[in-house]
Amino acid sequence: MTMQPHDHILRAQDEERERIIGEILRMGEMSVAQLEAALDVVERRDDRAAERIIANDDAIDAIEREVSQDVMMTATRGPLARDLREILAALRIVSDLERIGDYASNIAKRSKALNQAPPLPLAGGLAPLGVLAARQVRDVLEAYRNADAEAAQRVRERDAELDAAYTRLFRELLTYMMEDARAITGCTHLLFMAKNLERIGDHATNIAENIWFVVRGEDNLPPREKRDDTNTTS
């Protein structure tokens, strides 16, 4: 059976779509690998490894630019409603992944500053928070790979767990600083690093919401539970 010109166009569009999804997933894997590597250098107090992580952020930025250009090219080919949702979501998702890479790089930068002082006991509290953040990113990438709206929604709901862990560490660090003024500089770096991890969770939530939008064609999700109480005075 001879393939008609229309069939060739549809096949080419499907191939381009799969290629873009593959690039987004590759970018996501690089971002979460950066995060996990940054958490490792914090624990090992390794300045050289931190420098490599900081330098690798440029590669993530480059992919973000390439994917954004590819997505915009796809948008000029008369996409249908589902395609338009995928295009809009793809642009949002690569932006979120780029920010995740930035936060991982920031953690690596702060680890170098942290290494100038003696080890802090509370530095170990960063690792469990990092594990939660990395799991959120890996799970939302899997949901994106499978176009699984329900899995994306579970990631979105779990962000409250990350918020609560961040709030606990935030309060522990503040208490430690009040008890020992010599720890203020180091604890301040840890506070910023913890906030970076909390923000990574927010970006994973953004990706989850965009997956829901692509699959379900709606974005009227109910308000999600938030447990970041660091802005309260209580």
VOMIPA-471470 format. One record per atom (N, C-alpha, C): x, y, z. Coordinates in steps of 0.1 Angstrom, whole numbers, padded with zeros to 4 digits, always signed. Layout:
<rs>
XYZ ...
</rs>
This chain:
<rs>
+0008-0012+0000 +0000+0000+0000 +0009+0012+0000 +0006+0021-0010 +0014+0034-0011 +0011+0044+0000 +0021+0049+0006 +0018+0059+0016 +0015+0073+0010 +0005+0079+0014 +0001+0092+0009 +0009+0103+0015 +0010+0115+0008 +0018+0126+0013 +0013+0130+0027 +0000+0129+0030 -0005+0133+0043 +0000+0124+0054 +0002+0111+0050 +0007+0101+0059 +0022+0104+0063 +0029+0108+0052 +0043+0111+0054 +0045+0123+0064 +0036+0133+0063 +0036+0145+0071 +0033+0141+0086 +0023+0132+0088 +0019+0128+0101 +0030+0120+0107 +0036+0111+0100 +0047+0103+0105 +0059+0112+0109 +0062+0122+0101 +0073+0131+0104 +0070+0139+0116 +0057+0143+0118 +0054+0151+0130 +0055+0142+0142 +0051+0129+0141 +0052+0120+0152 +0066+0118+0156 +0075+0116+0146 +0089+0114+0149 +0095+0126+0156 +0091+0138+0151 +0096+0150+0157 +0092+0152+0171 +0079+0148+0174 +0074+0149+0187 +0081+0140+0197 +0084+0127+0192 +0091+0118+0200 +0105+0122+0203 +0111+0129+0193 +0125+0134+0195 +0125+0145+0205 +0116+0154+0205 +0115+0165+0215 +0113+0159+0229 +0104+0150+0230 +0101+0144+0243 +0114+0137+0248 +0121+0130+0239 +0134+0124+0243 +0144+0134+0248 +0145+0146+0241 +0154+0156+0245 +0150+0162+0259 +0137+0164+0261 +0133+0169+0274 +0136+0159+0285 +0134+0146+0283 +0137+0136+0293 +0152+0136+0295 +0160+0137+0285 +0175+0138+0286 +0179+0150+0295 +0172+0161+0292 +0175+0173+0300 +0171+0171+0315 +0160+0164+0317 +0155+0161+0330 +0165+0152+0338 +0170+0142+0331 +0180+0133+0337 +0193+0140+0341 +0197+0149+0332 +0209+0157+0335 +0207+0166+0347 +0195+0172+0348 +0192+0181+0359 +0192+0173+0373 +0185+0162+0373 +0184+0154+0386 +0198+0148+0389 +0206+0144+0379 +0219+0140+0381 +0228+0151+0387 +0226+0163+0383 +0233+0174+0388 +0229+0176+0403 +0216+0175+0406 +0212+0176+0419 +0218+0166+0429 +0218+0153+0424 +0223+0142+0433 +0238+0144+0434 +0245+0149+0424 +0259+0151+0425 +0262+0162+0435 +0254+0173+0434 +0256+0184+0443 +0254+0180+0458 +0244+0172+0460 +0242+0167+0474 +0254+0158+0479 +0260+0151+0469 +0271+0143+0473 +0283+0151+0476 +0286+0162+0469 +0297+0170+0472 +0296+0178+0485 +0283+0181+0489 +0281+0187+0502 +0285+0177+0513 +0282+0165+0511 +0285+0155+0521 +0300+0152+0522 +0306+0152+0510 +0321+0148+0509 +0330+0161+0510 +0324+0173+0510 +0331+0185+0511 +0342+0186+0500 +0338+0183+0487 +0347+0182+0476 +0346+0194+0467 +0355+0203+0468 +0355+0215+0460 +0357+0213+0445 +0365+0203+0441 +0368+0201+0427 +0355+0195+0420 +0348+0186+0427 +0336+0181+0422 +0325+0191+0421 +0325+0200+0430 +0316+0212+0430 +0318+0220+0418 +0331+0223+0414 +0334+0231+0403 +0329+0224+0390 +0330+0211+0389 +0325+0204+0377 +0310+0205+0376 +0303+0204+0387 +0288+0206+0387 +0284+0220+0382 +0291+0230+0387 +0288+0243+0383 +0291+0245+0368 +0302+0239+0363 +0305+0241+0349 +0294+0233+0340 +0289+0222+0345 +0280+0214+0337 +0266+0221+0336 +0264+0231+0343 +0251+0238+0342 +0249+0244+0328 +0260+0248+0322 +0259+0253+0308 +0253+0244+0298 +0256+0231+0300 +0251+0221+0291 +0236+0220+0292 +0231+0221+0304 +0216+0221+0306 +0210+0233+0300 +0216+0244+0302 +0211+0257+0296 +0211+0256+0281 +0221+0249+0275 +0221+0248+0260 +0210+0239+0255 +0207+0228+0262 +0196+0219+0258 +0183+0227+0259 +0181+0235+0270 +0169+0243+0271 +0167+0252+0259 +0177+0258+0255 +0176+0267+0243 +0173+0259+0230 +0179+0248+0228 +0177+0240+0217 +0163+0234+0216 +0158+0229+0228 +0145+0223+0228 +0134+0234+0226 +0136+0246+0232 +0127+0257+0230 +0126+0261+0215 +0137+0261+0209 +0137+0264+0194 +0130+0254+0186 +0132+0241+0189 +0126+0230+0182 +0111+0230+0185 +0107+0233+0197 +0092+0234+0200 +0086+0245+0192 +0092+0256+0192 +0086+0268+0184 +0086+0265+0169 +0095+0257+0164 +0094+0253+0150 +0082+0244+0147 +0080+0235+0157 +0069+0226+0156 +0056+0234+0156 +0055+0244+0164 +0043+0253+0165 +0039+0259+0152 +0049+0261+0142 +0046+0267+0130 +0040+0258+0119 +0038+0245+0123 +0033+0235+0113 +0019+0232+0115 +0011+0241+0119 -0004+0239+0120 -0008+0228+0130 -0004+0229+0142 -0007+0218+0152 -0022+0218+0156 -0027+0207+0160 -0040+0205+0165 -0041+0209+0179 -0053+0208+0185 -0055+0212+0199 -0045+0204+0209 -0045+0191+0207 -0036+0183+0216 -0021+0187+0214 -0018+0190+0201 -0004+0194+0198 -0001+0207+0205 -0010+0216+0205 -0008+0230+0211 -0006+0228+0226 -0013+0219+0232 -0011+0217+0246 +0003+0212+0249 +0007+0202+0240 +0020+0197+0242 +0031+0207+0240 +0029+0216+0230 +0039+0226+0227 +0040+0236+0239 +0029+0240+0244 +0029+0250+0255 +0035+0243+0268 +0031+0230+0270 +0037+0223+0282 +0052+0221+0280 +0056+0218+0269 +0070+0215+0266 +0079+0228+0269 +0074+0239+0265 +0081+0252+0268 +0082+0254+0283 +0071+0251+0290 +0071+0253+0304 +0080+0243+0311 +0079+0231+0307 +0087+0220+0313 +0102+0222+0312 +0107+0226+0300 +0121+0228+0298 +0126+0240+0307 +0117+0250+0309 +0120+0261+0317 +0122+0257+0332 +0113+0248+0336 +0114+0243+0350 +0126+0234+0352 +0129+0226+0342 +0141+0218+0343 +0154+0226+0343 +0154+0237+0335 +0166+0246+0335 +0168+0252+0349 +0157+0255+0356 +0157+0261+0369 +0162+0251+0379 +0158+0238+0378 +0163+0227+0386 +0178+0226+0385 +0183+0226+0373 +0197+0226+0371 +0204+0238+0377 +0198+0250+0377 +0204+0261+0383 +0205+0260+0398 +0194+0254+0404 +0194+0252+0419 +0205+0242+0423 +0206+0232+0415 +0217+0222+0418 +0231+0229+0417 +0233+0237+0407 +0245+0245+0406 +0247+0254+0418 +0236+0260+0423 +0237+0269+0434 +0241+0261+0447 +0236+0249+0448 +0239+0241+0460 +0254+0238+0460 +0259+0235+0448 +0274+0232+0446 +0282+0244+0450 +0278+0256+0445 +0285+0268+0448 +0286+0270+0463 +0274+0269+0470 +0274+0271+0484 +0282+0261+0492 +0283+0249+0486 +0291+0238+0493 +0305+0242+0494 +0310+0250+0484 +0324+0254+0485 +0326+0264+0496 +0316+0273+0497 +0317+0283+0508 +0316+0276+0522 +0307+0266+0522 +0305+0258+0535 +0318+0251+0539 +0326+0247+0529 +0338+0239+0532 +0349+0248+0538 +0347+0261+0538 +0357+0270+0544 +0356+0270+0560 +0345+0264+0565 +0343+0264+0579 +0344+0249+0584 +0345+0247+0597 +0345+0233+0602 +0331+0227+0599 +0330+0214+0598 +0317+0207+0595 +0307+0210+0606 +0294+0212+0601 +0283+0215+0610 +0275+0202+0612 +0271+0199+0624 +0263+0187+0626 +0250+0187+0618 +0244+0199+0617 +0231+0199+0610 +0232+0198+0595 +0244+0198+0589 +0246+0197+0575 +0240+0183+0570 +0241+0173+0579 +0235+0160+0575 +0220+0161+0573 +0213+0171+0578 +0199+0172+0576 +0195+0176+0561 +0205+0180+0554 +0202+0184+0540 +0200+0171+0531 +0207+0161+0534 +0206+0149+0525 +0192+0143+0525 +0184+0141+0536 +0171+0136+0534 +0162+0145+0526 +0163+0158+0528 +0156+0167+0520 +0159+0166+0505 +0172+0164+0502 +0176+0162+0488 +0171+0150+0482 +0170+0139+0490 +0164+0126+0485 +0150+0128+0481 +0142+0135+0489 +0128+0138+0486 +0127+0146+0473 +0136+0157+0472 +0135+0165+0460 +0139+0157+0447 +0149+0149+0448 +0154+0141+0437 +0143+0131+0433 +0136+0125+0443 +0126+0115+0440 +0114+0122+0432 +0111+0134+0437 +0100+0142+0430 +0103+0144+0415 +0116+0148+0412 +0120+0151+0399 +0120+0138+0390 +0125+0127+0396 +0126+0114+0388 +0112+0109+0386 +0103+0110+0396 +0090+0105+0394 +0081+0113+0384 +0084+0126+0384 +0076+0134+0375 +0081+0132+0360 +0094+0130+0359 +0099+0126+0345 +0093+0113+0340 +0092+0104+0349 +0086+0091+0345 +0071+0093+0341 +0064+0102+0349 +0050+0105+0345 +0049+0112+0332 +0059+0120+0329 +0059+0127+0316 +0062+0117+0305 +0072+0108+0307 +0075+0098+0297 +0063+0089+0293 +0055+0086+0303 +0043+0077+0301 +0030+0085+0299 +0031+0098+0299 +0019+0106+0298 +0008+0102+0308 +0013+0100+0320 +0005+0095+0331 +0000+0106+0340 -0012+0111+0338 -0018+0122+0346 -0019+0118+0361 -0023+0106+0364 -0025+0102+0378 -0012+0101+0385 -0002+0096+0379 +0012+0096+0385 +0017+0111+0388 +0014+0119+0378 +0018+0133+0380 +0010+0140+0391 -0002+0136+0393 -0010+0141+0404 -0005+0137+0417 +0000+0124+0418 +0006+0119+0430 +0019+0127+0434 +0027+0130+0424 +0039+0138+0426 +0035+0152+0432 +0024+0158+0426 +0020+0171+0430 +0015+0170+0445 +0008+0160+0449 +0003+0159+0463 +0015+0157+0472 +0025+0150+0468 +0036+0147+0477 +0045+0159+0480 +0043+0170+0473 +0051+0182+0475 +0049+0187+0490 +0038+0184+0496 +0036+0188+0510 +0046+0181+0519 +0050+0169+0516 +0059+0162+0524 +0073+0169+0523 +0077+0173+0512 +0089+0181+0510 +0089+0194+0517 +0077+0201+0516 +0076+0214+0524 +0077+0212+0539 +0071+0201+0544 +0072+0199+0558 +0086+0196+0563 +0094+0188+0555 +0108+0185+0558 +0116+0197+0558 +0113+0206+0548 +0121+0218+0547 +0118+0227+0559 +0106+0228+0563 +0102+0236+0575 +0109+0231+0587 +0110+0218+0589 +0116+0213+0601 +0131+0216+0601 +0138+0215+0589 +0152+0218+0589 +0154+0233+0591 +0146+0241+0585 +0147+0256+0586 +0146+0259+0601 +0137+0254+0609 +0136+0257+0623 +0148+0252+0631 +0153+0240+0627 +0164+0235+0634 +0177+0243+0632 +0178+0248+0620 +0190+0257+0617 +0189+0270+0624 +0177+0276+0625 +0175+0288+0632 +0178+0287+0647 +0174+0276+0653 +0176+0273+0667 +0191+0271+0669 +0198+0264+0660 +0212+0262+0662 +0220+0275+0661 +0216+0284+0652 +0222+0297+0651 +0220+0306+0663 +0209+0305+0669 +0206+0313+0682 +0214+0308+0693 +0217+0295+0693 +0225+0289+0704 +0240+0290+0702 +0244+0292+0690 +0259+0293+0688 +0261+0303+0676 +0264+0315+0680 +0266+0326+0670 +0277+0322+0660 +0287+0314+0664 +0298+0310+0655 +0293+0302+0643 +0281+0296+0644 +0276+0288+0633 +0267+0296+0623 +0265+0309+0625 +0256+0317+0617 +0259+0316+0602 +0272+0318+0599 +0276+0318+0585 +0273+0305+0578 +0278+0294+0584 +0275+0281+0579 +0261+0277+0578 +0253+0280+0588 +0239+0277+0588 +0231+0286+0578 +0236+0298+0576 +0230+0306+0565 +0231+0300+0551 +0243+0294+0549 +0245+0287+0536 +0236+0275+0535 +0235+0268+0546 +0226+0256+0546 +0211+0260+0544 +0207+0271+0550 +0194+0276+0548 +0191+0279+0533 +0200+0285+0527 +0198+0288+0512 +0198+0275+0504 +0206+0265+0508 +0207+0252+0501 +0194+0245+0503 +0188+0245+0515 +0176+0239+0518 +0164+0245+0510 +0165+0259+0509 +0155+0266+0501 +0156+0262+0487 +0168+0260+0481 +0169+0256+0468 +0162+0242+0466 +0164+0233+0475 +0157+0220+0474 +0142+0221+0475 +0137+0230+0483 +0123+0232+0484 +0117+0238+0471 +0125+0247+0464 +0121+0252+0452 +0121+0242+0440 +0131+0233+0441 +0131+0222+0431 +0118+0214+0432 +0114+0211+0444 +0101+0205+0446 +0089+0212+0439 +0090+0225+0440 +0079+0234+0434 +0080+0232+0419 +0092+0232+0413 +0093+0230+0399 +0088+0217+0394 +0091+0206+0402 +0086+0193+0399 +0071+0193+0399 +0065+0201+0408 +0050+0202+0409 +0045+0210+0396 +0052+0220+0392 +0048+0227+0380 +0048+0217+0368 +0058+0209+0367 +0059+0199+0356 +0047+0189+0357 +0044+0185+0369 +0032+0176+0371 +0019+0182+0366 +0018+0195+0369 +0005+0202+0365 +0005+0203+0350 +0016+0205+0344 +0016+0206+0329 +0013+0192+0323 +0018+0181+0329 +0014+0168+0324 -0001+0166+0325 -0007+0170+0336 -0021+0169+0337 -0028+0177+0326 -0023+0189+0323 -0029+0198+0313 -0028+0191+0299 -0017+0185+0296 -0016+0179+0283 -0025+0167+0282 -0026+0158+0292 -0033+0146+0291 -0048+0148+0292 -0052+0157+0302 -0066+0159+0304 -0072+0171+0297 -0064+0180+0292 -0069+0191+0285 -0075+0202+0294 -0071+0201+0307 -0077+0211+0317 -0066+0214+0327 -0067+0226+0333 -0058+0229+0344 -0064+0234+0357 -0077+0229+0358 -0085+0233+0370 -0083+0223+0381 -0070+0221+0385 -0067+0212+0396 -0071+0219+0409 -0075+0211+0419 -0078+0218+0432 -0065+0223+0439 -0067+0233+0448 -0055+0238+0455 -0048+0227+0462 -0034+0227+0461 -0027+0216+0468 -0023+0220+0482 -0021+0210+0490 -0017+0213+0504 -0003+0218+0504 +0000+0228+0513 +0013+0234+0514 +0017+0233+0529 +0029+0229+0531 +0033+0228+0545 +0046+0236+0548 +0049+0245+0539 +0060+0254+0541 +0056+0265+0550 +0059+0264+0563 +0055+0274+0573 +0066+0284+0577 +0076+0285+0568 +0088+0293+0572 +0085+0308+0571 +0073+0311+0564 +0070+0326+0564 +0061+0330+0575 +0057+0321+0584 +0048+0324+0595 +0056+0328+0607 +0050+0335+0616 +0057+0340+0628 +0055+0331+0640 +0047+0320+0638 +0044+0311+0650 +0055+0302+0652 
</rs>
